[in-house]
Amino acid sequence: MDDSINSKKIKVVFAGGGTGGHIYPGLAVADCLREIAQKSNVSAEIFWFGNSCGMDKNLVENSGSVDKFVGIPSGKLRRYFSLKNFTDFFKISFGFIKSYFMLLKIRPDVLFSKGGFVSVAPCAAAYFLRIPVFTHECDFTPGLATRINARFADKIFLSYDETKKYLSAPKAKKSLVTGNPVRPVFYSPNPESGRKFLFDGRSDYDQKKPVLLVLGGSLGAHQLNELVSQNLEWLTERFNLVHQCGAKDAPFMPQNMSGYFLHPFIYKEMCDVVSCADIVLARAGANSLFECSVLGKPLVLVPLCGSGTRGDQVDNAKFFEEKGAAFVLLGDKATSTNMKEMLGKMLDSDTRAKMAANSRKITEGRRPAQKIAEIIFEETLRK
């Protein structure tokens, strides 16, 4: 790297939140960006604009990846009539005003959006302040926040090649397929540490049984939890059942059942936990899917669908199914009988091995967080 940049200081604002799926990938990019800056003897100051309510502040500040968290008022962008649309309009307006003046104060070189409703106001404010905007869409089809942010963006990062067909020609032209950012730790897993975390001191761990990991995302998934609770005996007879159930449902799950390993939430150890699993039963959020793909895990997916979602998880799940990496239980097919049938197929080690190889191929040779961080860093050097 040119010595002329050695004394340079860069400032980058990250925007996004609402769920872990909008936060963890952004933190992965932030970690890579800081590493690139350090290797180039450049001082990096990283800010995060997230929801002033909810989980955003704790997740971001506990990560150690960001220098300062800035809470932004945020309203939900609904596609249907609701009286909350009126009150949320004012929240979004206040979010824009706060973002505008905070960006004016910080004067970042780049704003990178990882999505979620809270990212819209900062992207719009950055555009009016002529701050370069980069945005990333993790799902197969772009969400409403991304569609709006794309109007302000200089570059649009995508997880799938096929997503381009859902964008207008001008937006597709400024898009780049990188994959979904995955935390760097997932590229150097330690399965033994995962087994120690899960099973150390538990005499009911059976090495002859495969490890089935149930993941409901950062908030848990009530539908998955019900499927597990209805079939605990069948599952624990065949698997070492590891269940991240979310804090809300944890009190209602068995606490001392043989062969059942309950965790309300896993973060720091997640990479090692997934790496030691033989099968993953999960929703179909992009973040979890790409982490499992990097680690080459066969999947049984129960995507969130229905009136409360735009169908992004369904599209994600179908993509992994088409690649031979997953079985999918969609809608009314997500029954105990069908779940047991799919997991029964996974008891065959050859089936697991074939699906694991297909899963790994989806992300093989890609380092999305590193690629995006490099592009952001190069942009800061132009300032």
Secondary structure as UniProt FT lines:
FT   HELIX           3..5
FT   TURN            6..7
FT   STRAND          9..16
FT   HELIX           20..39
FT   TURN            40..41
FT   STRAND          43..51
FT   HELIX           56..63
FT   STRAND          68..72
FT   HELIX           84..106
FT   STRAND          110..115
FT   HELIX           117..119
FT   HELIX           120..128
FT   TURN            129..130
FT   STRAND          133..137
FT   HELIX           144..149
FT   TURN            150..152
FT   STRAND          155..158
FT   HELIX           161..166
FT   HELIX           169..173
FT   STRAND          175..177
FT   HELIX           184..187
FT   HELIX           191..199
FT   TURN            200..201
FT   TURN            203..204
FT   TURN            207..208
FT   STRAND          211..215
FT   TURN            218..219
FT   HELIX           222..230
FT   HELIX           232..238
FT   STRAND          240..244
FT   TURN            247..249
FT   HELIX           250..252
FT   TURN            258..259
FT   STRAND          260..263
FT   TURN            268..269
FT   HELIX           270..276
FT   STRAND          279..282
FT   HELIX           286..294
FT   TURN            295..296
FT   STRAND          299..301
FT   TURN            307..308
FT   HELIX           312..322
FT   TURN            323..324
FT   STRAND          326..328
FT   HELIX           331..333
FT   HELIX           336..346
FT   HELIX           349..363
FT   TURN            364..365
FT   HELIX           368..381
//
